[in-house]
Amino acid sequence: MTPCRITVLLPYETGIAPSQRYRWEQWLPHLEALGLKVDLLPFSTPAIGAARARGAGPQAGLLALRRYIPWLVQVLRASRNADLIVVHRSAALAGPPIAEALVAASGTPLVYDLDDAIYLPPETGDSFLRRLARCDWRCGFIGRRAALIAGGSPVLCDHMRRFNGNTTLWPTTVDTDQCRPPERPDNAALPVVGWTGSRSTAYYLEPILPALGALQAEQPFDFLVIGAEVDLAAHGISGRCVPWTAETEVALTQQIDIGLMPLVDTPWARGKCALKAIQYHAYGAPAVVSDVGVNRDVVLDGETGFLVPPGGDWTPSLRKLLTDPALRRRMGVRGRAHVIAHYSTAMVAAKVARDLRGLVETGARAPRSRTG
């Protein structure tokens, strides 16, 4: 078997960012079990991450500048020693793709992996300086120089094929051995409707809160928000908001009986990889989601959950699930089976390993650098 040494350049420190945790950090042990030697090389450090988390932008920027040159030396060393360099989203947190350009110039094949429509500005808007630092054009620049592009959804793949025809689908995954349905009696207390996410994505939840409040007055349920602070009381909702931690993630998500994933129908949202819906199904819970993008591939309407048209009424689907525990169980079982078959870490990691090994065995080289 051909040796395969891979270095993955990650923008964030490990153990924090969902995009990394549900892709390379989860895939790592499976790839190594399949004979690949994989090193993760993050740009951010715990100190940079802590400064960013508390909103200390100038301090985070200074720490990142101090980190840049030593990190760039590590990248150059890796490009000499590795058979492949993978860039997840972007090699650094911000700025132009200097590291990616150097890797491409070295002749070491470059693989570009992205799980969001980061070629677009974020829906929440940004200042001029943040837009300048973000370098939205980096996706096309890196894609043209890559030996392979991997997208987390068909929409991302379709967009990136504009720059490189050698593009494949690597869905975002969950470890279905770890993420398992809870064991609880059928006569458990109130059903739990839940949403998991972050402060940056909580705005998707806001538009449906009035409907949840009205429904809760009619049909009692508990409401659980994981990872963000939302003003539930303002909408008459009884529930709780709890912070996300790696240690409590499984136990908290297991409490959800019906998972929610509202989106707005925008180009950014269409590129999402439906991670929330995949998580809910992995834990054996049906999901009610917006009929946007890859959501319709993960949630099979009427079988594993319900699709709600953008701007549609969420009440009928939720009412049906809240009043029929047997339906919740049936949909949850089907949803978990669907995730195991199509979105499990072990299954997707095996495809990733085949694709990466194939590049090494065929002697793939980085294409000739070009402008743009």
N, C-alpha and C positions, 0 to 999 in steps of 0.2 A: 504494500500500500504506500502510495506517494506521501512523504511527509508534508504536512500543511501547517505552516506557522502563520498566525494571523494576529495582527494588532488592531484593536477597535478603538478609534478616537471618539471620546464621549465629551459633550460640552459640560455636563454636570457631574458633581461628585456622586459616587455610587450610593445606593440605598435610599435615594430621595425621590428622584424624578420618575413619574409613572412611565414615560416613554422609554426610558432605559431599563427600568425594573421589569417591565412586561415584555421586553424584547431581549436585549443582549445579556442582562444580568440573570434572567431566567433561563435563557438558552445556553449559557456558558457551560454548566455541568453536563448537559446533554451533548454539546458539541465535543467536549473533551472525551466523553465516553465513546464517541464515534471516531476517535483517533485524531482530532484536530487539537493543536496547541494554540490556545487563545489567551492573549493578554489584553486587559482593559486599561486604556490610558486616558483618564479624565483630565479635562482642563481645569475645572473648578476644584477648589479644596474646601474642606469643612469651614475654614475661616471665611473664605469668599462667600460660601453659601449662607453662613450665619449672618454676615453683613447684608446680603441681599434680602434675607428673610425679614430683617428688622427695618428695612427701608433705608439703610445707610449707604446710599448710592456712591457718594464720593469715596468712602472707605473701601467699598467693594471694587470700585474702579482702580484705586491705587494698588490694592492687593493683586488684582488681575494683571496690572502692568508689571509688577514685580515677578509674577509667575510666568509671564509670557516667554521670555528668552530661555530660561531653563527648560520650560516645557517644549519649546520649539526644538531645542537640542535633542530632547528625548524622542520627538517625532522623527527627526532626521536619522537618529540612530535606529529607530524601529524600521524606517523605510529601507535601510541597508540590510537588516537582519530578517525581515518578515517576507513571506511569499506573497502576502496580500495585506493591504491596508484598507480597513473599513472605516468610513466616516458616518457616524450616526447624527443626522440633522446638520450639525456643523462641528468642526473640530474644536473651535473656541466659542466662548459665550457670545462674542460680538466682534465686529470688525470684518475687514475683507478676508477672503479665504486664502490667506498666505500659506498656511500649512498645507492645504489641499493642493495648491499650485506647486509647492516644492515636492510633494510626494509624486504628483503626476510627472514632473520634470525628471525625477529620479529613475523613472521607468518601472517602478514597482506598481503592479496593477492596483487600481483604486476601485473600491466598491462603495457606492453611495446609498445609504439607507435613510428613508424618511417616513414619518408616521403622522404628519400633519401637513396642511397646505401652507408651509412656511414660505412659499414663494409669493404669498399674499400678505398684505398688512393685516394685523389682528383686528377683529371686529370692534374692539373697544377703543381703537384709536391710539395714537402715540404722538409724542412731541417730535419736532424736527430732528433734534439731536438723536433721539432713540431710533427714528427711522434711518438716519444716516448710519448709525452704528450697526443696525440690524442687517443691512446689505441684502435686501430681498432678492437681488440678482444673483446671489451666490448659488442658488439651486441650478440655474442653467449653466453657470460657469463650471460647477463641479460635475454636473451631469454629462457635459460634453467631453470631459476628460476621464470619465469612469469606464472601466471594463464591464461593469454591471451596475444597474440601478435596481434597488428593491423598494417598492412602495407598500405601505401597510393597508391600502385600500385600492380598489380598481380605479377610482377617480384620480388618485395620486399617480398611479401607473400610467393612465392615459395622458395626463399632463406631462410627465417626464419623458414619455416617448417622443415628444417634440424635439428633445435634445439628444436622445440616444435610444435606438431601437432595441438594444439589449436590456430590456426592463422586465422585471418579474414581480410577482406578488408574494410578499411575506406577511401574512396577517399578524396583527398583535395577538398575543396568546395569554392564557392563564394556565397555571400548574393545576390540573384537575385532580392530582393526587393530594395536593395540599388544600385546595379550595373545594371542599366537600359539603354536601347538605348537612344541616344539623340534625341531631336526633332529639326530637321533642314530641310530646304526645299530641294526638289529634285535637284534644280539648284544651290546647294552650290558650293563653289569654288573648287579648285583642290582636288581630292581625297587624303586622307592621308594614306600612308603606315606606319605602326608603329611597334615598338618593345619595350617591357617593361622588365626590368630586373635589374641587378646590375653590379657593376664593376667586380665582380668575375665570372659572366657568359657572359660578353660581348665578350669573345673570340669566342663564338659560332657564333656570328653575323659577325665577320671579313671575313670569307671565301666567303660570298655571296655579300659583298659590291661592288666588281667590276661589278657583273651582275646588281646590282641595279643602279649603275652609268650609265652603258650602256643603260639600259631600260629607265631611266629618260630622257636621251637625245632623245630618240625616242617617248616616251609617258609621257607627263608631269604629275608629282605628287609631293606632299610634303612628306617629310620623317621626322618622329618624333621618337626620342629615349628617353625613360623615364627611368631615374635611373642610367645612365652611361654616361661617356664622350667618344665619338668615333670620330676619325678623318675623318669626312665625306668629307671634301674638298679634301683630298688626293685621293679620288676615284671619284671626280667630282660630288658629290652628293649635291644637295641643300636641306637643312633641318636644324633641330635644335635638340640639346641635352638639356634636362631639368632635373633637379634633382627630385627625388621622395620625396614627403611628404605625410603624411596621409591626410592632409587637401586638397591637390590638386589632389590626385590619381583619384578620380571619374571623375572630370572635364577633366583631361588630357586624360584618357583612352577613354572617350566618343568621343574624336576627331579622333580616329583611325577608318578608313573605311575598312582596310585590315590589319589583324594582322599577324606577322611573328614569327615562332618558329623554327629556324634552330638548329640542333643538329649534333653531330658526333655519329657514331654507335659504342659505347663503352659500357662495362658493367655498368659504372656509369650512362651514359645517358639513358640506357634502364630502369633503376630503377626510373627515374624521374616521377613525377605525372601530367605532362602536365598542370601546373597551368596557364601558359601564354595563351594556347589555350582555357582553360576554361574561363578565363577572357574575351578574345576577343569575344567569343560566347555569354557570359552573356550580353555584351554590344551591341549585335546585329550585330557584324562584322564577316564576313567569315575569316577563317584562312588558311594560307599556311604554312605547317609545315613539318619537316623531318619525314619520315616514320620510326620512331624509337620508340620502347617501347609502352607505353600507348597512345601516340599521335594518333595512329590509332583507338583507342576506342573513343577518344574525338572528333576527326575530321573525319566525315564520308566522304570519298573521293568522290567528285563530287556532294555531297548533302549539306554539310555545309562548305566545303572548299576543299583544295587539299593537298594530300600527295606527297611529293617529295622524291624519293629514295635517300639514303645517297650518296653524291657526284654528285647528278643529277642537271639538269638545272632548276632553279627557274623561268626563264623568261616566258615560255609559260603559266603557271598558273597565274602569276601576270598580264601578258598582257591581258588574258581573263577577269579577274576581273576588271582591270582598264578601259577597253573599253566597259564594259557592266554593267551599274549601276543597271539595273533590276535584273541581276544575283546576284549582291552583295546583294541586298535587300532580294531576295528569300533565298539565303544561310544564310544570317544573321538571318532571322526569324526562319529557321529550326535549326540553331545552338543554338539559345537561348532556343528553346523548348527542344532540346536535353539536354542542361545543366540543365534546370529546372527539367527535369525528372530524371537525374542521378547524378548531381553534385551540387545541390543546398544545401545551409547550412541547411535549415529546414529539408529536406528529409534525409540527411546523419546523422544529429544530432539525429534524431529520432531512427535510427539504433544504433548509439553509445549508446544512453540511454537504449535501450532494451538490448544490450550486457552487459553493465555495471550492470544494475539492475539484469540481469539473474545471473551474478556471485555472487552477494550478496544473492539473494534469494535461490540459490542452495548451499550456504555455501562453495563456492570455497575457497580453501586454497592454499597458495604458495606451490609448490612441494618441496620435500626434497632437500636441497642444495646439490650440487655435484660439483666436481672439473671440471675445463675446462671453 
